[in-house]
Amino acid sequence: MELAQIEPIAQEIVNATAPLVGGRTINIMDTSGVIIASSDPKRIGSFHQGAKEVLEHGTPVRIHPEDLSRYPGAKEGVNLPIIKAGELLGVVGILGDPRQVEDAANLLGVYVGLYLDQVATAQRSSLRRELRQSLLRSLFSGNATEELLLRSDQLPALRLPMRVTALAVALEDSFERIRALERIEELLLSRGLIDTRQDAYGLLENRLLIVRHTPNLFQGKSYIESLYSAVKSELDCKVTIAIGKTAESYAALAQSYQEAVQLCTLSQGGCWDIQQNECQILYLMSSLQEGVLQRFMQSRYRAVCDGFGEDIQWIISTVEAYCSCQFSVTKAATMLHIHKNTLLYRIRKILSLMGLEEEQGFVREYYLKLLLIYFKTLPDFRAGNG
């Protein structure tokens, strides 16, 4: 810690320590011997000869009533050097006959040292937090590089390609939300639910963000369940934990972050995983924009193609009829001039190929509609209808 860091908090130190020494006047002097903080505001800005001697010799100076003539600008009292890490940062003094205030002066010296230690620790913690936030912003911008991450020991080197996932922890709106998130961060660190050797983490945009290697999410008891239980045990409020899609590039990690944040915004608490069909629907309903539909539907469309053959226009026509008939098997079969068992077979196979056979009606119906939307965005379809 340097004097430039002490000077802004010098008056805070004075105000905090004065009650501990019976309300006696306390002064803090800089390295030129000028009083920069005092419990007697009239003294601020004046030169203190006793402090100058402390600075010259690095030892305490006691000014007795009979010594005042030798110390212009000073009053009787005890003046102590402020030393941190071997560096003389200034002087702290207490007013009174040294024979009466010696014990109070020693207490003052100890307290000032402890106060400065706390300030230095808080400043280091704040600096680390700001650095993590800056690096998280770089990670989630999609423009991060391995070289950037290696320049800091505050985040692990995320050597992509590897499978990583973005998680967001959000709390309901509260004027103490940031402090609550800081408590949660400390709690997760203490319980090993944030691994400083492997995880990137930090507070960003009123959320706690964690970037974790995907295999570590599902070892033993679900990591997400453990995370949620830990947070709920600490806070009695609505908590949302949202998980983006697995990423193997910095651009994909930025997308995973956006997914997690969007789910936090949309949800009403609990755990939300973008890999789950219902969560994907929630996300898609809020953000059907360029690139998003392809991200979620490309693999499902390809599975249908592989299951029925590349020319699936007749399958799309089946889905279109089924949807347009409000998912009535009888009506859709009549429209297509096929037996209803044939229609049921096609729909069940499509759902199976898309991984939806275990889902409820709404989820199935929504994804069938998305399949149609996706098909109509394909270049071949656009060319055929141009």
C-alpha positions as CSV (number, residue, x, y, z in Angstrom):
1,M,0.0,0.0,0.0
2,E,1.3,3.5,-0.9
3,L,0.6,6.9,0.6
4,A,-1.6,7.8,-2.4
5,Q,-3.8,4.9,-1.3
6,I,-3.8,6.0,2.4
7,E,-4.5,9.7,1.9
8,P,-8.1,9.2,0.7
9,I,-8.9,7.1,3.7
10,A,-6.8,9.0,6.3
11,Q,-9.9,10.8,7.7
12,E,-11.8,7.5,7.8
13,I,-9.0,6.1,10.0
14,V,-9.1,9.2,12.3
15,N,-12.9,9.0,12.6
16,A,-12.8,5.2,13.4
17,T,-10.0,5.4,15.9
18,A,-10.9,8.5,17.9
19,P,-13.6,6.8,20.0
20,L,-11.1,4.0,20.9
21,V,-8.7,6.5,22.6
22,G,-11.2,8.4,24.6
23,G,-12.0,11.0,21.9
24,R,-8.6,12.5,22.1
25,T,-7.4,14.4,19.0
26,I,-5.7,12.3,16.4
27,N,-3.7,13.5,13.5
28,I,-2.3,11.7,10.4
29,M,0.6,13.4,8.6
30,D,2.0,12.7,5.1
31,T,5.7,12.2,4.3
32,S,6.3,15.9,4.2
33,G,5.1,16.3,7.8
34,V,1.8,18.1,6.8
35,I,-1.4,17.1,8.7
36,I,-3.8,15.5,6.1
37,A,-6.5,14.2,8.5
38,S,-7.4,15.2,12.0
39,S,-10.2,15.0,14.6
40,D,-9.5,18.7,14.9
41,P,-10.3,20.1,11.4
42,K,-8.5,23.3,12.1
43,R,-5.2,21.4,12.2
44,I,-5.5,20.0,8.7
45,G,-3.0,21.5,6.3
46,S,-0.6,22.7,9.0
47,F,3.1,21.5,9.3
48,H,4.0,19.2,12.2
49,Q,7.7,19.4,13.3
50,G,7.4,16.3,15.4
51,A,6.1,14.3,12.5
52,K,9.0,15.5,10.4
53,E,11.4,14.0,13.0
54,V,9.6,10.7,13.0
55,L,10.0,10.6,9.2
56,E,13.7,11.4,9.4
57,H,14.5,8.7,12.0
58,G,11.7,6.2,11.6
59,T,11.1,6.1,15.3
60,P,8.4,7.5,17.7
61,V,8.7,11.1,18.9
62,R,7.2,12.1,22.2
63,I,6.5,15.7,22.8
64,H,6.2,16.7,26.4
65,P,4.7,20.1,27.5
66,E,8.2,21.4,28.2
67,D,9.3,20.5,24.6
68,L,6.8,22.6,22.8
69,S,9.2,25.4,22.1
70,R,11.3,23.1,20.0
71,Y,8.4,21.9,17.9
72,P,6.7,24.7,16.0
73,G,3.3,23.8,14.8
74,A,3.1,20.8,17.1
75,K,1.3,20.1,20.4
76,E,2.2,17.7,23.2
77,G,1.6,14.1,22.4
78,V,3.0,10.8,20.9
79,N,3.7,10.5,17.2
80,L,4.3,7.1,15.6
81,P,5.6,6.0,12.2
82,I,3.1,4.3,9.9
83,I,5.1,1.4,8.3
84,K,3.8,-1.3,6.0
85,A,5.9,-3.9,4.2
86,G,9.0,-2.0,5.3
87,E,7.8,1.3,3.7
88,L,7.3,4.5,5.8
89,L,4.0,5.8,4.6
90,G,3.3,8.6,7.1
91,V,2.8,9.4,10.8
92,V,-0.1,9.1,13.2
93,G,-0.2,11.2,16.4
94,I,-2.3,11.4,19.5
95,L,-2.7,14.6,21.5
96,G,-1.9,14.7,25.3
97,D,0.9,14.4,27.8
98,P,3.0,11.3,26.7
99,R,3.0,10.1,30.2
100,Q,-0.8,9.9,30.1
101,V,-1.4,8.8,26.5
102,E,1.4,6.2,26.0
103,D,-0.9,3.2,26.2
104,A,-3.5,4.9,24.0
105,A,-0.8,5.7,21.5
106,N,0.3,2.0,21.4
107,L,-3.3,1.0,20.9
108,L,-3.6,3.6,18.1
109,G,-0.6,2.2,16.3
110,V,-1.9,-1.4,16.4
111,Y,-5.3,-0.3,15.2
112,V,-4.0,1.8,12.3
113,G,-1.9,-1.2,11.2
114,L,-4.9,-3.5,11.3
115,Y,-7.1,-1.0,9.5
116,L,-4.5,-0.6,6.7
117,D,-4.3,-4.4,6.4
118,Q,-8.0,-4.6,6.0
119,V,-8.0,-1.9,3.4
120,A,-5.2,-3.5,1.5
121,T,-6.9,-6.9,1.5
122,A,-10.2,-5.3,0.3
123,Q,-8.3,-3.4,-2.5
124,R,-6.6,-6.6,-3.6
125,S,-9.9,-8.5,-3.5
126,S,-11.6,-5.7,-5.5
127,L,-8.8,-5.7,-8.1
128,R,-9.1,-9.4,-8.5
129,R,-12.8,-9.1,-8.9
130,E,-12.5,-6.4,-11.5
131,L,-9.9,-8.4,-13.4
132,R,-12.2,-11.5,-13.4
133,Q,-15.0,-9.3,-14.7
134,S,-12.9,-7.9,-17.5
135,L,-11.7,-11.4,-18.6
136,L,-15.3,-12.8,-18.4
137,R,-16.4,-9.9,-20.7
138,S,-13.7,-10.9,-23.1
139,L,-14.7,-14.6,-22.9
140,F,-18.3,-13.9,-23.5
141,S,-17.6,-11.4,-26.3
142,G,-16.6,-14.3,-28.6
143,N,-13.3,-12.6,-29.3
144,A,-11.2,-14.1,-26.5
145,T,-7.9,-15.7,-27.2
146,E,-5.8,-18.2,-25.3
147,E,-3.0,-15.6,-25.1
148,L,-5.3,-13.1,-23.3
149,L,-6.3,-15.7,-20.7
150,L,-2.7,-16.8,-20.1
151,R,-1.7,-13.2,-19.2
152,S,-3.6,-13.5,-16.0
153,D,-3.4,-15.9,-13.1
154,Q,-7.0,-14.9,-12.0
155,L,-8.7,-17.2,-14.5
156,P,-7.6,-20.7,-15.6
157,A,-6.3,-21.0,-19.2
158,L,-9.4,-22.3,-21.0
159,R,-7.6,-24.1,-23.8
160,L,-10.3,-24.5,-26.4
161,P,-11.3,-26.6,-28.1
162,M,-12.6,-28.4,-25.0
163,R,-16.1,-28.9,-23.7
164,V,-17.1,-26.1,-21.4
165,T,-20.5,-24.7,-20.3
166,A,-21.6,-21.3,-19.1
167,L,-23.8,-21.2,-16.0
168,A,-25.6,-18.2,-14.5
169,V,-26.9,-17.8,-11.0
170,A,-29.5,-15.1,-10.6
171,L,-31.5,-13.8,-7.7
172,E,-34.7,-11.9,-7.5
173,D,-34.4,-8.1,-7.6
174,S,-33.2,-6.6,-4.4
175,F,-31.2,-3.6,-3.3
176,E,-28.8,-6.0,-1.6
177,R,-28.6,-8.4,-4.6
178,I,-24.9,-7.7,-5.3
179,R,-23.9,-8.3,-1.7
180,A,-26.0,-11.5,-1.7
181,L,-24.2,-12.7,-4.9
182,E,-20.8,-11.9,-3.3
183,R,-21.9,-14.1,-0.3
184,I,-22.9,-16.9,-2.7
185,E,-19.6,-16.6,-4.5
186,E,-17.7,-17.0,-1.2
187,L,-20.0,-19.9,-0.2
188,L,-19.5,-21.8,-3.4
189,L,-15.7,-21.3,-3.2
190,S,-15.6,-22.5,0.4
191,R,-17.6,-25.7,-0.5
192,G,-15.5,-26.4,-3.6
193,L,-18.4,-25.8,-6.0
194,I,-16.3,-23.3,-7.7
195,D,-12.8,-24.7,-8.5
196,T,-10.3,-21.9,-8.9
197,R,-7.9,-24.2,-10.7
198,Q,-10.4,-25.0,-13.5
199,D,-13.4,-22.7,-13.4
200,A,-13.7,-19.1,-14.7
201,Y,-16.1,-17.2,-12.5
202,G,-17.2,-13.8,-11.4
203,L,-20.0,-11.3,-11.0
204,L,-21.3,-9.8,-14.2
205,E,-24.5,-7.9,-15.0
206,N,-26.0,-8.7,-11.6
207,R,-25.4,-12.4,-11.9
208,L,-22.8,-14.9,-10.8
209,L,-21.3,-16.5,-13.9
210,I,-19.3,-19.7,-13.9
211,V,-17.6,-21.3,-16.9
212,R,-17.0,-25.0,-16.1
213,H,-15.6,-28.0,-17.9
214,T,-18.8,-29.9,-19.0
215,P,-17.7,-33.3,-17.8
216,N,-17.4,-31.9,-14.3
217,L,-21.1,-30.9,-14.3
218,F,-22.3,-34.5,-14.1
219,Q,-19.9,-36.4,-11.8
220,G,-21.6,-38.1,-8.9
221,K,-24.5,-36.1,-7.6
222,S,-25.6,-33.6,-10.2
223,Y,-23.4,-30.5,-9.8
224,I,-26.4,-28.3,-10.6
225,E,-28.5,-29.9,-7.8
226,S,-25.6,-29.3,-5.4
227,L,-25.2,-25.8,-6.6
228,Y,-28.9,-25.0,-6.2
229,S,-29.1,-26.6,-2.8
230,A,-26.1,-24.6,-1.5
231,V,-27.5,-21.3,-2.7
232,K,-31.0,-22.0,-1.3
233,S,-29.5,-22.9,2.1
234,E,-27.9,-19.5,2.2
235,L,-30.7,-17.3,0.9
236,D,-34.5,-17.3,1.4
237,C,-35.4,-15.8,-2.0
238,K,-36.1,-16.9,-5.6
239,V,-33.0,-18.4,-7.1
240,T,-32.5,-19.3,-10.8
241,I,-29.6,-21.4,-12.1
242,A,-29.4,-21.5,-15.9
243,I,-27.1,-23.6,-18.1
244,G,-26.2,-22.8,-21.7
245,K,-25.3,-25.3,-24.3
246,T,-21.9,-27.0,-24.3
247,A,-19.2,-25.0,-26.2
248,E,-16.0,-26.0,-27.9
249,S,-14.9,-22.5,-29.2
250,Y,-14.9,-19.0,-27.8
251,A,-17.7,-18.0,-30.1
252,A,-19.8,-20.9,-28.9
253,L,-19.0,-20.0,-25.3
254,A,-20.3,-16.5,-25.9
255,Q,-23.5,-18.1,-27.2
256,S,-23.7,-20.4,-24.2
257,Y,-23.5,-17.4,-22.0
258,Q,-26.3,-15.6,-23.9
259,E,-28.5,-18.7,-23.5
260,A,-27.9,-18.9,-19.8
261,V,-28.6,-15.2,-19.3
262,Q,-31.8,-15.3,-21.4
263,L,-33.1,-18.3,-19.4
264,C,-32.5,-16.4,-16.2
265,T,-34.5,-13.5,-17.5
266,L,-37.4,-15.7,-18.6
267,S,-37.6,-18.2,-15.8
268,Q,-39.4,-18.0,-12.4
269,G,-36.7,-19.7,-10.3
270,G,-35.3,-23.2,-10.2
271,C,-32.8,-25.0,-12.5
272,W,-33.0,-24.5,-16.3
273,D,-30.8,-26.4,-18.7
274,I,-30.9,-25.3,-22.4
275,Q,-30.3,-29.0,-23.4
276,Q,-33.8,-29.9,-22.1
277,N,-36.6,-29.6,-24.7
278,E,-38.9,-27.4,-22.5
279,C,-36.0,-25.0,-21.8
280,Q,-35.2,-24.8,-25.5
281,I,-38.8,-23.9,-26.2
282,L,-38.7,-21.2,-23.6
283,Y,-35.6,-19.8,-25.2
284,L,-36.8,-20.2,-28.8
285,M,-40.1,-18.5,-28.0
286,S,-38.2,-15.4,-26.8
287,S,-35.4,-15.3,-29.4
288,L,-36.3,-16.7,-32.7
289,Q,-33.7,-14.7,-34.5
290,E,-31.2,-15.4,-37.3
291,G,-28.9,-18.3,-36.3
292,V,-30.8,-19.4,-33.2
293,L,-33.3,-21.6,-35.1
294,Q,-30.5,-23.3,-37.0
295,R,-28.5,-23.9,-33.8
296,F,-31.3,-25.9,-32.3
297,M,-33.0,-27.5,-35.3
298,Q,-30.2,-28.4,-37.6
299,S,-29.4,-31.6,-35.8
300,R,-33.0,-32.6,-35.4
301,Y,-33.8,-31.9,-39.1
302,R,-30.7,-34.0,-40.1
303,A,-31.9,-36.9,-38.0
304,V,-35.3,-36.8,-39.8
305,C,-33.5,-36.7,-43.1
306,D,-31.4,-39.7,-42.2
307,G,-34.4,-41.6,-41.0
308,F,-36.6,-41.0,-44.1
309,G,-34.1,-40.2,-46.8
310,E,-32.9,-36.9,-48.2
311,D,-36.1,-36.2,-50.1
312,I,-38.5,-35.6,-47.2
313,Q,-40.8,-33.2,-48.9
314,W,-43.6,-35.6,-48.4
315,I,-42.7,-35.9,-44.7
316,I,-42.8,-32.1,-44.4
317,S,-46.2,-32.1,-46.1
318,T,-47.4,-34.6,-43.5
319,V,-46.2,-32.4,-40.7
320,E,-47.7,-29.3,-42.3
321,A,-51.1,-31.0,-42.7
322,Y,-51.0,-32.3,-39.1
323,C,-50.2,-28.9,-37.7
324,S,-52.8,-27.1,-39.9
325,C,-55.5,-29.5,-38.7
326,Q,-54.7,-28.6,-35.1
327,F,-53.0,-31.9,-34.5
328,S,-56.1,-34.0,-35.4
329,V,-55.0,-37.3,-36.8
330,T,-58.4,-38.0,-38.5
331,K,-58.6,-34.6,-40.2
332,A,-54.9,-34.6,-41.3
333,A,-55.3,-38.1,-42.7
334,T,-58.4,-37.1,-44.6
335,M,-56.6,-34.1,-46.1
336,L,-53.7,-36.2,-47.2
337,H,-55.9,-39.1,-48.5
338,I,-54.1,-41.6,-46.3
339,H,-55.1,-44.0,-43.6
340,K,-54.9,-42.5,-40.1
341,N,-52.6,-45.4,-39.0
342,T,-50.2,-44.3,-41.7
343,L,-50.3,-40.8,-40.5
344,L,-49.7,-41.9,-36.9
345,Y,-46.7,-44.0,-37.9
346,R,-45.1,-41.1,-39.7
347,I,-45.7,-38.7,-36.8
348,R,-44.4,-41.1,-34.2
349,K,-41.3,-41.8,-36.2
350,I,-40.6,-38.1,-36.8
351,L,-41.0,-37.5,-33.0
352,S,-38.7,-40.4,-32.2
353,L,-36.0,-39.2,-34.7
354,M,-36.2,-35.8,-33.1
355,G,-35.8,-37.2,-29.6
356,L,-39.3,-36.2,-28.5
357,E,-41.1,-39.5,-28.0
358,E,-41.2,-39.0,-24.2
359,E,-42.3,-35.4,-24.2
360,Q,-45.8,-34.1,-23.6
361,G,-48.2,-32.8,-26.3
362,F,-47.2,-29.2,-26.1
363,V,-43.5,-29.8,-26.5
364,R,-44.1,-32.2,-29.4
365,E,-46.4,-29.8,-31.2
366,Y,-44.1,-26.9,-30.8
367,Y,-41.1,-28.7,-32.2
368,L,-43.1,-30.0,-35.2
369,K,-43.9,-26.3,-35.9
370,L,-40.3,-25.4,-35.6
371,L,-39.4,-28.2,-38.0
372,L,-41.6,-26.6,-40.6
373,I,-40.1,-23.1,-39.9
374,Y,-36.6,-24.5,-40.2
375,F,-37.4,-26.3,-43.4
376,K,-38.7,-23.1,-44.9
377,T,-35.4,-21.3,-44.1
378,L,-33.3,-23.8,-46.1
379,P,-31.7,-22.5,-49.3
380,D,-33.3,-25.3,-51.4
381,F,-36.8,-24.3,-50.2
382,R,-36.2,-20.6,-50.8
383,A,-34.9,-21.4,-54.4
384,G,-37.9,-23.5,-55.1
385,N,-40.2,-20.8,-54.1
386,G,-38.4,-17.9,-55.5
